[in-house]
Amino acid sequence: MIDTHVHIWDLSRGETLIALRQFPQLTGCEFLPADMEQMLQDTGASSAVLVHGPATQAHTEFCLSLAKVHESILSVIGWVDARGPDPVAELGRYRDDPDFRGIRLTPMLDDDPEAYLRSDGVRALAIELGRQGLVLEILAPPELLAAVRDLCEQATDTQVVIAHFGLPDIDADIDYWKNAMQHLADCQNTFVKVSGLPIAGGNSKDRTIMASYVESLLELFGSSRLLYASNWPVMTAVTRPVTWRDDLDVLLGSLNDAQRQAIHHDTAHKLYAPRL
């Protein structure tokens, strides 16, 4: 099993972590490679994709350095400044690093998230990632998914991964989220990480919430376009990695072995295995 979404938080680096805006209770906590490896062992995963936390070039290079010395890190999803003077040239600095497998866009950090997603820099990056066989990940809520859909249609050769179910508001009408995801699912180059719902898990109420979203994704994308992820250590603010894995096992119990293998490993390996 490949866990497609983990972070490393090393307090000695003095970095600002995106997730602390939503989960300030994690302030002062540290999550290092040894902690990640224990989590992977506990959940039965053999490796993980390390995703940038702070949106900086320095943190991307830190993640890549960790991938060189920790076999459990399959590859790295880094960051490029799409608002910079030449984002494609900045992407080029990682061309020869086999552990670099793409970038993640975080439009909500921009003053105008929709304009960011529709900018020339983002479009150029998306197209170039496809040319290089790299992955584009996007962290965006339902109200931005129309702009994401347009980007996917402009970069049809690029594999686009939507993080954390598309950030649904679990207290709102699920139909709004599902409609936005339906339009994305029509783009065959889109995938979704099954992770990041802000629930405690491990009880019938939370499994009912999870079931609605998991069943919708299976209906819209099929098992071959879904990816298992823990979102560790962010998810420790609300639940445990083992609880998330156990709940998913229950919800995916009706799938056959090949379908579960696709979600847990096969699709992730195609997208994130280090480049030769």
ABEGO torsion letter per residue (X at the ends): XBBABBBBBBAAAGBBBAAAAABAAABGBBBBAAAAAAAAAAAGBABBBBBBBBBBAAAAAAAAAAAAABAABABBBBBBBAABABAAAAAAAAAABAABAEBBBBAAABABAAAAAABAAAAAAAAAAAAAGBBBBBBBBAAAAAAAAAAAAABAABBBBBBGGGGBBAABBAAAAAAAAAAAAABAABBBBBBGBBBAEGBAAAAAAAAAAAAAAAAAAEAAABBBBAGOAAAAAABBAAAAAAAAAAAAAABBAAAAAAAAAAAAAAAABBBX
